[in-house]
């Protein structure tokens, strides 16, 4: 957006006796993308701009077109007309970027290369050290507010414990910035990122369901819901998923795009008798025990369905699948996946984390003591 302002592609334009401030012509912008090697061809340029429209970054000046047309139509960045939706996610991301820039631009920064268990990590800091700095710089009022900010940054994938084993605490635990905000990113990277809505459109999370009574050449498998109803959903073989995924990071790694045909809405009723909060699970003396399960996936998946969020729970388990053999049961709560603490995540993110991880899945679950 700033480069387009500098290049005078974004400016006030007059059309049909009306002046539209801070807008650009779609066809001119497509030309600019190709000239500046942001897109190899017009088709890619159109797809990139459509991606920005889908994420509410740009829009048609009169909102008469929901898609991006490579024509003499006027579009505008929502940041230029005050309609950009500042959701909580966006606010946390921008706060993280602001803190990162502030930290890397000062001498004697708390961000340093540090070593833990003979492994060196970039851009690291101690939890208590960060809290001291936030208070000193007037970013927060007190230590409690600083911890809340740190936890928000961790939950949005901006910082992390160096080995993904802890949430953010006021202690000498070592954390690092996961995002290098100063890395120059190309627009074409947008086309490699998977939208979270892809997973949420499938009510069955078929990645983790196991084929029942498989037939050679069959292109679908059965998903058994808790109400015993049976429904056909698209088959997704794990081998085809992992071949597309080159990074196990659930936030910013390249994850596969899953496309499912329309399916009838399943019964969304939770198997939990009542909602349970993270505070309740983790409170001292709570009637829950933690178990570690090692599940070796077969050609189709692991044989369970995860649902909910903050915390997620096991909604269904295929009695003949790998998860059941490892001891998984319905109503267990997902504490960690492959060493990463996940109580604060929703099921779409956990689904992506499992899909892009190794075939052997190590999960910590919490279950009620009977």
BELFEN-V392683 format. One record per residue. N is the residue number from 0. OMEGA is omega in whole degrees, 0 to 359 (999 if undefined). NEAR is the number of other ideal C-beta (glycine too) atoms within 10 Angstrom. D_FIRST is the distance of its C-alpha to the first C-alpha in Angstrom with 2 decimals. Layout:
n=N omega=OMEGA near=NEAR d_first=D_FIRST
n=N omega=OMEGA near=NEAR d_first=D_FIRST
This chain:
n=0 omega=181 near=15 d_first=0.00
n=1 omega=178 near=9 d_first=3.80
n=2 omega=179 near=11 d_first=5.47
n=3 omega=175 near=17 d_first=5.16
n=4 omega=181 near=14 d_first=6.33
n=5 omega=181 near=9 d_first=8.75
n=6 omega=178 near=12 d_first=9.90
n=7 omega=173 near=8 d_first=10.66
n=8 omega=175 near=15 d_first=9.54
n=9 omega=180 near=22 d_first=8.21
n=10 omega=177 near=13 d_first=11.51
n=11 omega=182 near=9 d_first=14.59
n=12 omega=183 near=16 d_first=16.54
n=13 omega=180 near=8 d_first=20.14
n=14 omega=180 near=14 d_first=21.70
n=15 omega=176 near=5 d_first=25.26
n=16 omega=179 near=5 d_first=25.98
n=17 omega=180 near=9 d_first=23.07
n=18 omega=178 near=9 d_first=19.96
n=19 omega=182 near=18 d_first=16.64
n=20 omega=172 near=12 d_first=14.27
n=21 omega=180 near=17 d_first=10.50
n=22 omega=179 near=23 d_first=10.54
n=23 omega=177 near=26 d_first=10.35
n=24 omega=185 near=18 d_first=13.35
n=25 omega=182 near=22 d_first=13.48
n=26 omega=178 near=14 d_first=15.87
n=27 omega=181 near=12 d_first=13.97
n=28 omega=177 near=20 d_first=10.91
n=29 omega=176 near=23 d_first=13.62
n=30 omega=182 near=15 d_first=15.17
n=31 omega=180 near=18 d_first=12.18
n=32 omega=181 near=21 d_first=11.99
n=33 omega=181 near=14 d_first=15.73
n=34 omega=182 near=9 d_first=15.90
n=35 omega=175 near=11 d_first=13.68
n=36 omega=173 near=9 d_first=15.66
n=37 omega=177 near=16 d_first=13.03
n=38 omega=182 near=22 d_first=15.53
n=39 omega=182 near=11 d_first=19.24
n=40 omega=184 near=11 d_first=19.84
n=41 omega=181 near=14 d_first=18.80
n=42 omega=178 near=11 d_first=20.20
n=43 omega=178 near=17 d_first=18.10
n=44 omega=179 near=23 d_first=14.88
n=45 omega=179 near=18 d_first=16.08
n=46 omega=179 near=15 d_first=16.95
n=47 omega=181 near=21 d_first=13.57
n=48 omega=176 near=24 d_first=11.95
n=49 omega=177 near=16 d_first=15.09
n=50 omega=178 near=17 d_first=14.62
n=51 omega=176 near=18 d_first=11.36
n=52 omega=181 near=17 d_first=13.54
n=53 omega=180 near=15 d_first=16.41
n=54 omega=174 near=13 d_first=14.73
n=55 omega=178 near=13 d_first=13.74
n=56 omega=173 near=15 d_first=9.95
n=57 omega=177 near=24 d_first=9.84
n=58 omega=175 near=20 d_first=13.09
n=59 omega=188 near=18 d_first=15.21
n=60 omega=178 near=19 d_first=15.55
n=61 omega=182 near=12 d_first=19.22
n=62 omega=179 near=8 d_first=19.09
n=63 omega=180 near=8 d_first=21.65
n=64 omega=179 near=15 d_first=20.27
n=65 omega=178 near=10 d_first=19.79
n=66 omega=182 near=10 d_first=18.81
n=67 omega=181 near=24 d_first=16.31
n=68 omega=179 near=15 d_first=18.35
n=69 omega=186 near=15 d_first=17.90
n=70 omega=179 near=10 d_first=19.19
n=71 omega=177 near=10 d_first=18.76
n=72 omega=183 near=18 d_first=17.39
n=73 omega=176 near=14 d_first=14.75
n=74 omega=183 near=21 d_first=12.04
n=75 omega=171 near=20 d_first=9.65
n=76 omega=180 near=20 d_first=7.32
n=77 omega=176 near=17 d_first=10.24
n=78 omega=182 near=13 d_first=8.88
n=79 omega=178 near=17 d_first=9.10
n=80 omega=174 near=14 d_first=12.62
n=81 omega=181 near=6 d_first=14.05
n=82 omega=180 near=12 d_first=14.87
n=83 omega=184 near=15 d_first=13.08
n=84 omega=179 near=10 d_first=16.30
n=85 omega=178 near=8 d_first=17.01
n=86 omega=179 near=10 d_first=19.68
n=87 omega=181 near=9 d_first=21.91
n=88 omega=181 near=12 d_first=20.35
n=89 omega=181 near=14 d_first=16.84
n=90 omega=179 near=12 d_first=18.58
n=91 omega=179 near=17 d_first=20.66
n=92 omega=181 near=17 d_first=17.89
n=93 omega=177 near=11 d_first=16.03
n=94 omega=179 near=16 d_first=19.53
n=95 omega=178 near=22 d_first=20.30
n=96 omega=179 near=14 d_first=17.29
n=97 omega=179 near=12 d_first=18.30
n=98 omega=180 near=21 d_first=21.91
n=99 omega=180 near=20 d_first=21.27
n=100 omega=180 near=11 d_first=19.48
n=101 omega=183 near=13 d_first=22.35
n=102 omega=184 near=17 d_first=24.96
n=103 omega=184 near=14 d_first=23.99
n=104 omega=181 near=8 d_first=23.62
n=105 omega=174 near=11 d_first=27.19
n=106 omega=181 near=4 d_first=30.46
n=107 omega=179 near=5 d_first=32.88
n=108 omega=177 near=13 d_first=30.26
n=109 omega=177 near=13 d_first=31.76
n=110 omega=183 near=18 d_first=29.63
n=111 omega=170 near=14 d_first=32.09
n=112 omega=180 near=10 d_first=33.39
n=113 omega=183 near=16 d_first=36.29
n=114 omega=175 near=11 d_first=38.87
n=115 omega=183 near=13 d_first=40.33
n=116 omega=177 near=6 d_first=43.07
n=117 omega=177 near=5 d_first=42.76
n=118 omega=179 near=9 d_first=39.08
n=119 omega=181 near=10 d_first=36.46
n=120 omega=179 near=15 d_first=33.14
n=121 omega=171 near=12 d_first=29.99
n=122 omega=184 near=19 d_first=28.20
n=123 omega=177 near=20 d_first=31.12
n=124 omega=174 near=20 d_first=32.55
n=125 omega=181 near=17 d_first=35.50
n=126 omega=181 near=22 d_first=35.02
n=127 omega=180 near=15 d_first=37.23
n=128 omega=178 near=16 d_first=35.55
n=129 omega=180 near=24 d_first=32.10
n=130 omega=176 near=24 d_first=33.74
n=131 omega=182 near=15 d_first=35.45
n=132 omega=181 near=20 d_first=32.20
n=133 omega=179 near=20 d_first=30.34
n=134 omega=180 near=15 d_first=33.29
n=135 omega=182 near=9 d_first=33.66
n=136 omega=179 near=12 d_first=30.04
n=137 omega=179 near=7 d_first=30.34
n=138 omega=179 near=16 d_first=27.81
n=139 omega=181 near=18 d_first=30.60
n=140 omega=187 near=10 d_first=33.96
n=141 omega=184 near=11 d_first=36.25
n=142 omega=179 near=14 d_first=36.77
n=143 omega=179 near=11 d_first=36.73
n=144 omega=179 near=14 d_first=33.27
n=145 omega=178 near=22 d_first=32.14
n=146 omega=180 near=19 d_first=33.65
n=147 omega=178 near=13 d_first=31.89
n=148 omega=179 near=20 d_first=28.49
n=149 omega=180 near=22 d_first=29.46
n=150 omega=177 near=15 d_first=30.53
n=151 omega=179 near=19 d_first=27.32
n=152 omega=179 near=24 d_first=25.37
n=153 omega=183 near=21 d_first=27.92
n=154 omega=178 near=20 d_first=27.91
n=155 omega=174 near=20 d_first=24.17
n=156 omega=182 near=18 d_first=24.60
n=157 omega=171 near=22 d_first=22.99
n=158 omega=177 near=25 d_first=26.39
n=159 omega=167 near=22 d_first=29.65
n=160 omega=190 near=20 d_first=33.29
n=161 omega=177 near=20 d_first=33.75
n=162 omega=174 near=13 d_first=36.00
n=163 omega=183 near=18 d_first=34.60
n=164 omega=185 near=12 d_first=37.89
n=165 omega=168 near=16 d_first=37.23
n=166 omega=183 near=18 d_first=35.12
n=167 omega=181 near=23 d_first=34.05
n=168 omega=175 near=15 d_first=37.12
n=169 omega=185 near=16 d_first=38.20
n=170 omega=180 near=11 d_first=40.12
n=171 omega=174 near=9 d_first=40.20
n=172 omega=186 near=16 d_first=38.57
n=173 omega=178 near=18 d_first=36.01
n=174 omega=176 near=23 d_first=32.36
n=175 omega=171 near=17 d_first=29.24
n=176 omega=180 near=20 d_first=25.47
n=177 omega=181 near=19 d_first=24.79
n=178 omega=170 near=19 d_first=21.08
n=179 omega=186 near=11 d_first=20.15
n=180 omega=183 near=15 d_first=16.79
n=181 omega=177 near=9 d_first=16.60
n=182 omega=179 near=6 d_first=16.96
n=183 omega=181 near=4 d_first=14.31
n=184 omega=177 near=9 d_first=13.52
n=185 omega=181 near=10 d_first=13.08
n=186 omega=183 near=16 d_first=11.64
n=187 omega=176 near=16 d_first=15.29
n=188 omega=180 near=11 d_first=16.42
n=189 omega=184 near=16 d_first=15.33
n=190 omega=180 near=12 d_first=18.19
n=191 omega=182 near=10 d_first=20.68
n=192 omega=181 near=13 d_first=20.18
n=193 omega=177 near=18 d_first=22.77
n=194 omega=180 near=13 d_first=22.10
n=195 omega=182 near=14 d_first=24.65
n=196 omega=181 near=9 d_first=25.55
n=197 omega=179 near=16 d_first=27.31
n=198 omega=186 near=21 d_first=29.93
n=199 omega=179 near=13 d_first=30.31
n=200 omega=180 near=14 d_first=31.12
n=201 omega=183 near=21 d_first=34.30
n=202 omega=185 near=19 d_first=36.81
n=203 omega=185 near=19 d_first=39.06
n=204 omega=188 near=25 d_first=37.03
n=205 omega=180 near=23 d_first=39.11
n=206 omega=187 near=23 d_first=37.93
n=207 omega=177 near=29 d_first=40.62
n=208 omega=184 near=26 d_first=43.35
n=209 omega=179 near=26 d_first=46.20
n=210 omega=177 near=22 d_first=47.79
n=211 omega=181 near=16 d_first=51.09
n=212 omega=185 near=8 d_first=53.91
n=213 omega=175 near=13 d_first=51.74
n=214 omega=179 near=9 d_first=52.90
n=215 omega=177 near=4 d_first=52.22
n=216 omega=180 near=5 d_first=49.48
n=217 omega=183 near=11 d_first=48.45
n=218 omega=177 near=8 d_first=44.71
n=219 omega=175 near=14 d_first=44.58
n=220 omega=187 near=21 d_first=46.00
n=221 omega=177 near=16 d_first=47.29
n=222 omega=182 near=24 d_first=45.70
n=223 omega=178 near=18 d_first=48.28
n=224 omega=182 near=17 d_first=47.18
n=225 omega=178 near=14 d_first=49.13
n=226 omega=176 near=8 d_first=50.80
n=227 omega=175 near=7 d_first=52.17
n=228 omega=182 near=11 d_first=50.49
n=229 omega=184 near=9 d_first=49.43
n=230 omega=178 near=15 d_first=46.45
n=231 omega=174 near=13 d_first=45.04
n=232 omega=183 near=20 d_first=41.51
n=233 omega=179 near=15 d_first=39.64
n=234 omega=175 near=16 d_first=40.85
n=235 omega=181 near=22 d_first=38.48
n=236 omega=186 near=15 d_first=40.29
n=237 omega=182 near=18 d_first=39.25
n=238 omega=180 near=11 d_first=39.74
n=239 omega=180 near=11 d_first=37.03
n=240 omega=185 near=17 d_first=34.61
n=241 omega=179 near=16 d_first=35.19
n=242 omega=180 near=10 d_first=34.99
n=243 omega=188 near=14 d_first=31.32
n=244 omega=180 near=16 d_first=30.46
n=245 omega=186 near=10 d_first=30.12
n=246 omega=182 near=11 d_first=29.18
n=247 omega=180 near=18 d_first=30.96
n=248 omega=185 near=16 d_first=28.23
n=249 omega=186 near=23 d_first=27.77
n=250 omega=190 near=17 d_first=24.31
n=251 omega=178 near=13 d_first=22.17
n=252 omega=177 near=16 d_first=24.61
n=253 omega=182 near=15 d_first=24.55
n=254 omega=184 near=27 d_first=26.76
n=255 omega=175 near=18 d_first=28.42
n=256 omega=181 near=12 d_first=27.45
n=257 omega=180 near=20 d_first=30.51
n=258 omega=182 near=10 d_first=31.26
n=259 omega=175 near=15 d_first=34.16
n=260 omega=178 near=9 d_first=36.05
n=261 omega=178 near=6 d_first=36.59
n=262 omega=177 near=16 d_first=39.25
n=263 omega=181 near=9 d_first=41.35
n=264 omega=181 near=8 d_first=40.28
n=265 omega=178 near=17 d_first=42.43
n=266 omega=186 near=11 d_first=44.22
n=267 omega=186 near=9 d_first=41.62
n=268 omega=181 near=10 d_first=44.38
n=269 omega=177 near=14 d_first=44.19
n=270 omega=180 near=14 d_first=47.24
n=271 omega=178 near=15 d_first=47.03
n=272 omega=178 near=8 d_first=49.67
n=273 omega=178 near=5 d_first=47.43
n=274 omega=178 near=10 d_first=43.96
n=275 omega=180 near=18 d_first=43.95
n=276 omega=175 near=11 d_first=41.51
n=277 omega=180 near=14 d_first=40.54
n=278 omega=179 near=8 d_first=42.47
n=279 omega=180 near=12 d_first=45.53
n=280 omega=189 near=17 d_first=45.28
n=281 omega=182 near=14 d_first=44.95
n=282 omega=180 near=10 d_first=47.34
n=283 omega=178 near=4 d_first=50.48
n=284 omega=180 near=5 d_first=53.37
n=285 omega=184 near=14 d_first=51.32
n=286 omega=179 near=10 d_first=53.25
n=287 omega=176 near=18 d_first=50.87
n=288 omega=181 near=10 d_first=51.39
n=289 omega=177 near=13 d_first=48.92
n=290 omega=176 near=15 d_first=49.57
n=291 omega=181 near=12 d_first=48.04
n=292 omega=174 near=19 d_first=47.91
n=293 omega=187 near=11 d_first=47.48
n=294 omega=178 near=24 d_first=46.66
n=295 omega=184 near=13 d_first=46.84
n=296 omega=175 near=23 d_first=44.95
n=297 omega=185 near=15 d_first=46.65
n=298 omega=184 near=11 d_first=45.26
n=299 omega=183 near=23 d_first=43.60
n=300 omega=184 near=29 d_first=42.60
n=301 omega=173 near=29 d_first=44.10
n=302 omega=176 near=25 d_first=45.76
n=303 omega=178 near=29 d_first=44.23
n=304 omega=177 near=29 d_first=41.73
n=305 omega=184 near=25 d_first=39.58
n=306 omega=174 near=21 d_first=38.46
n=307 omega=181 near=19 d_first=37.21
n=308 omega=174 near=16 d_first=35.08
n=309 omega=6 near=13 d_first=35.58
n=310 omega=173 near=23 d_first=38.16
n=311 omega=179 near=24 d_first=38.31
n=312 omega=176 near=23 d_first=41.78
n=313 omega=184 near=24 d_first=43.66
n=314 omega=182 near=22 d_first=44.12
n=315 omega=179 near=21 d_first=46.31
n=316 omega=176 near=24 d_first=48.06
n=317 omega=184 near=24 d_first=49.63
n=318 omega=179 near=12 d_first=53.24
n=319 omega=186 near=12 d_first=53.59
n=320 omega=181 near=23 d_first=50.29
n=321 omega=182 near=24 d_first=49.36
n=322 omega=179 near=27 d_first=48.05
n=323 omega=180 near=17 d_first=51.37
n=324 omega=180 near=14 d_first=53.28
n=325 omega=178 near=20 d_first=51.38
n=326 omega=179 near=15 d_first=52.33
n=327 omega=180 near=22 d_first=49.30
n=328 omega=175 near=14 d_first=50.16
n=329 omega=179 near=16 d_first=48.49
n=330 omega=172 near=16 d_first=47.44
n=331 omega=179 near=24 d_first=46.62
n=332 omega=184 near=22 d_first=43.42
n=333 omega=182 near=24 d_first=40.97
n=334 omega=179 near=21 d_first=40.81
n=335 omega=177 near=18 d_first=39.29
n=336 omega=181 near=25 d_first=38.28
n=337 omega=176 near=16 d_first=39.02
n=338 omega=181 near=12 d_first=39.16
n=339 omega=178 near=19 d_first=35.94
n=340 omega=187 near=18 d_first=36.45
n=341 omega=182 near=26 d_first=35.15
n=342 omega=184 near=20 d_first=36.79
n=343 omega=185 near=17 d_first=33.47
n=344 omega=175 near=23 d_first=31.79
n=345 omega=188 near=18 d_first=31.95
n=346 omega=177 near=22 d_first=33.75
n=347 omega=180 near=20 d_first=30.73
n=348 omega=178 near=20 d_first=29.54
n=349 omega=177 near=25 d_first=33.15
n=350 omega=179 near=27 d_first=33.59
n=351 omega=180 near=25 d_first=30.69
n=352 omega=180 near=22 d_first=32.16
n=353 omega=183 near=28 d_first=35.56
n=354 omega=184 near=24 d_first=34.43
n=355 omega=179 near=21 d_first=32.61
n=356 omega=181 near=18 d_first=35.45
n=357 omega=180 near=12 d_first=38.81
n=358 omega=176 near=14 d_first=41.59
n=359 omega=186 near=12 d_first=43.69
n=360 omega=177 near=22 d_first=42.19
n=361 omega=183 near=15 d_first=43.30
n=362 omega=169 near=26 d_first=42.85
n=363 omega=179 near=20 d_first=44.16
n=364 omega=177 near=22 d_first=45.15
n=365 omega=180 near=20 d_first=46.85
n=366 omega=182 near=19 d_first=49.63
n=367 omega=176 near=14 d_first=51.92
n=368 omega=182 near=7 d_first=55.36
n=369 omega=999 near=4 d_first=57.95
